[in-house]
């Protein structure tokens, strides 16, 4: 499931890049400004991200589709080590598959300059600024996820928050680092483009940023305020993680490591009615 989600994300990114920046694209020929194209790119990727999180696959697997996010939750004790390993591998395989399928669809519009498989590269300000941009955006994204998913009234809106953050950061950091926040996303593009410039940034900065966010959240809120590793918990899909989400909604019963779909909707619905 995580591989399919990552493939869909890369297909979405490649499609947006080809349509907005490809030399033979009808949209690119409209002469849109850089800011307009960046905003449209962010909106398309944000919309795709929102759909993936809310999809049946996303609701079942937890909708990570990012190795850095998975490792951050592993550091918080919410994922078993073998599950974390399989998730990370799935992200890389899924990303490669997504770019491959995108190439079959868009051909030279995707592979030729200036798109080049939407590879992420440091901007004109250099590698250090790109690293800081990736670190800060990864840190902020993880904090948004942790704050929203572990708050009773905000949890159901987490996909919206992630989408809004994606649009904002695309416009903010596109010219600085290309906005990756995802090692598998950058690796997949670089593999097909054969461009490895600054790839270390996109492996280290997102992981470091999200792990730092997890440490800060744990120090401030406490380990007991991390209820589950799902980005969106709908209570209709079984949970594969060490899950305590029912406690967030006031369940007095012990919570099994796998959330039973049949027992939780009433807790969720009653909590919504109260608050």
C-alpha positions in Angstrom: 0.0 0.0 0.0 2.8 2.4 0.9 4.5 1.7 -2.4 1.3 2.4 -4.3 0.8 5.7 -2.4 4.4 6.8 -3.2 4.0 5.8 -6.8 0.8 7.9 -7.0 2.6 10.9 -5.4 5.5 10.7 -7.9 3.1 10.3 -10.8 1.3 13.5 -9.5 4.6 15.4 -9.2 5.8 14.3 -12.6 2.5 15.1 -14.2 2.4 18.6 -12.7 6.0 19.3 -13.7 5.5 18.1 -17.3 2.3 20.1 -17.8 3.5 23.3 -16.2 7.2 23.4 -17.2 7.5 21.0 -20.2 8.5 22.8 -23.4 5.8 21.1 -25.5 3.1 21.5 -22.9 0.0 23.6 -23.9 -0.1 25.1 -20.4 3.6 26.1 -20.5 3.0 27.9 -23.7 0.6 30.3 -22.0 3.5 32.3 -20.6 2.5 31.9 -16.9 4.7 33.7 -14.4 7.1 31.8 -12.2 5.0 32.5 -9.2 1.8 31.3 -10.8 3.4 28.1 -12.0 4.9 27.5 -8.6 1.5 28.0 -6.9 -0.2 25.7 -9.4 2.5 23.1 -8.8 2.0 23.3 -5.1 -1.8 23.1 -5.4 -1.6 20.1 -7.7 0.8 18.2 -5.4 -1.2 19.3 -2.3 -4.4 18.0 -3.9 -2.8 14.7 -4.8 -1.4 14.4 -1.3 -4.8 15.0 0.3 -6.4 12.4 -2.0 -3.8 9.8 -1.1 -4.1 10.4 2.6 -7.9 10.1 2.4 -7.8 7.1 0.0 -8.6 3.5 1.2 -4.9 2.7 0.9 -3.9 5.8 3.0 -6.5 5.1 5.7 -5.3 1.5 6.0 -1.5 2.0 6.0 -1.3 5.3 7.7 -0.4 7.4 4.7 3.3 7.9 5.4 4.8 7.7 1.9 7.9 9.3 3.2 10.8 7.5 4.8 11.7 10.4 7.0 8.2 10.5 8.6 8.3 6.7 9.1 11.6 7.0 10.9 10.3 9.8 13.1 7.4 7.7 14.2 9.8 4.8 14.8 11.8 7.0 17.1 8.6 7.7 19.0 8.0 4.0 19.5 4.9 3.8 17.4 6.2 1.5 14.7 7.8 -1.9 15.0 11.3 -2.0 13.5 10.4 -4.5 10.8 7.4 -2.5 9.8 9.5 0.6 9.6 12.0 -1.2 7.4 9.3 -2.5 5.1 7.7 1.0 4.9 11.0 2.7 4.0 11.8 0.1 1.3 8.2 0.4 -0.1 8.6 4.2 -0.4 11.8 3.9 -2.5 10.4 1.1 -4.8 7.1 2.9 -5.1 8.8 6.2 -6.0 10.8 4.5 -8.8 7.7 2.9 -10.1 5.8 6.2 -10.1 8.5 7.9 -12.2 8.7 5.0 -14.6 5.0 5.1 -15.3 5.1 8.9 -15.6 7.8 8.6 -18.2 5.6 6.2 -20.2 2.8 8.8 -20.1 4.7 12.1 -20.6 7.9 11.0 -22.5 10.2 13.9 -23.4 8.0 16.5 -21.7 9.2 14.8 -18.5 12.7 13.8 -19.4 13.9 16.9 -21.3 15.2 20.2 -19.9 13.9 22.1 -17.9 11.8 19.4 -16.2 14.3 16.5 -16.1 12.0 14.2 -14.1 11.3 17.1 -11.6 14.7 16.5 -10.0 15.3 18.4 -6.8 18.4 20.6 -6.8 19.9 23.3 -4.5 19.0 26.8 -5.6 21.2 29.7 -6.5 21.9 30.4 -2.8 23.9 27.2 -2.5 23.8 23.9 -0.7 23.8 25.2 2.9 20.7 27.3 2.3 19.1 24.3 0.5 19.9 22.1 3.5 18.4 24.7 6.0 15.3 25.0 3.8 14.8 21.2 3.7 15.5 20.9 7.4 13.1 23.6 8.5 10.3 22.6 6.1 10.6 18.9 7.2 10.7 20.0 10.9 7.5 22.1 10.5 5.7 19.5 8.5 6.3 16.8 11.1 5.3 19.2 13.9 2.0 19.9 12.1 1.3 16.2 11.7 2.1 15.5 15.4 0.1 18.4 16.7 -2.9 17.7 14.6 -3.1 13.9 14.8 -2.7 13.9 18.6 -5.4 16.6 19.2 -9.0 15.3 19.5 -10.6 18.2 17.6 -7.9 18.6 14.9 -7.1 15.0 14.1 -9.8 14.7 11.4 -8.5 17.8 9.6 -4.9 16.5 9.4 -5.1 15.9 5.6 -6.2 19.5 5.1 -3.3 20.9 7.2 -0.8 18.8 5.3 -2.2 20.0 2.0 -2.1 23.7 3.1 1.5 23.3 4.3 2.5 21.7 1.0 1.2 24.7 -1.0 2.8 27.2 1.3 6.2 25.6 1.3 6.2 25.0 -2.4 5.9 28.7 -2.9 8.4 29.5 -0.1 11.2 27.0 -0.8 10.8 25.9 -4.4 13.7 28.3 -5.5 15.8 27.3 -2.5 15.8 23.5 -2.6 13.0 22.3 -4.9 10.9 21.4 -1.9 11.4 17.6 -1.3 11.1 16.8 2.4 11.2 13.2 1.2 14.3 11.1 0.5 12.4 8.7 -1.7 10.9 11.5 -3.8 14.3 13.0 -4.5 16.0 9.7 -5.1 13.4 8.5 -7.6 13.8 11.7 -9.8 17.6 11.6 -9.5 17.8 8.0 -10.6 16.0 8.6 -13.9 17.6 12.0 -14.5 21.1 10.8 -13.6 21.6 14.0 -11.7 23.0 13.4 -8.2 24.0 17.0 -7.4 23.2 17.7 -3.7 21.4 14.4 -3.2 23.0 14.1 0.3 20.8 17.2 1.3 17.6 15.3 0.5 18.6 12.2 2.4 19.9 14.0 5.5 17.9 17.2 6.0 14.4 15.7 5.9 15.3 12.8 8.2 17.1 15.1 10.6 14.3 17.7 10.5 11.5 15.2 11.2 13.5 13.4 13.9 14.2 16.8 15.6 10.5 17.6 15.4 9.7 14.3 17.1 12.3 15.0 19.9 10.9 18.5 20.5 7.3 17.2 20.5 8.2 14.4 22.9 10.0 16.8 25.3 7.2 19.3 25.3 4.0 17.1 25.1 5.4 13.9 26.4 5.5 10.3 25.0 2.0 9.7 26.3 0.7 12.3 23.8 1.7 10.2 20.8 -1.3 8.0 20.2 -0.7 6.5 16.8 1.5 6.6 13.7 -1.4 7.1 11.3 -1.5 10.5 9.6 -5.3 10.1 9.3 -7.3 7.7 11.6 -10.9 7.1 10.4 -11.7 4.2 12.8 -13.0 2.2 9.8 -9.7 0.6 8.9 -7.5 -1.7 11.0 -4.4 0.0 12.4 -1.0 -1.8 11.8 0.8 0.2 14.5 1.1 0.3 18.3 -2.1 2.2 18.6 -3.7 4.1 21.5 -6.0 6.3 19.5 -9.1 5.4 21.5 -7.5 7.0 24.5 -7.5 10.3 22.7 -11.3 10.1 22.4 -11.9 9.1 26.0 -12.2 5.3 25.7 -12.1 3.7 29.2 -11.3 0.2 27.8 -7.8 -1.1 27.2 -6.6 -0.5 23.7 -5.4 -3.5 21.7 -2.2 -2.9 19.5 -4.5 -3.3 16.5 -7.5 -1.0 16.6 -10.7 -3.0 16.1 -12.7 -1.3 13.5 -16.0 -2.5 15.0 -15.4 -1.0 18.4 -14.1 2.4 17.8 -16.7 4.4 15.7 -19.0 4.9 18.6 -16.1 6.4 20.7 -15.2 8.7 17.8 -18.7 9.8 17.1 -19.5 10.5 20.8 -16.3 12.5 21.1 -17.3 14.6 18.1 -20.7 15.3 19.5 -19.2 16.4 22.8 -16.6 18.7 21.4 
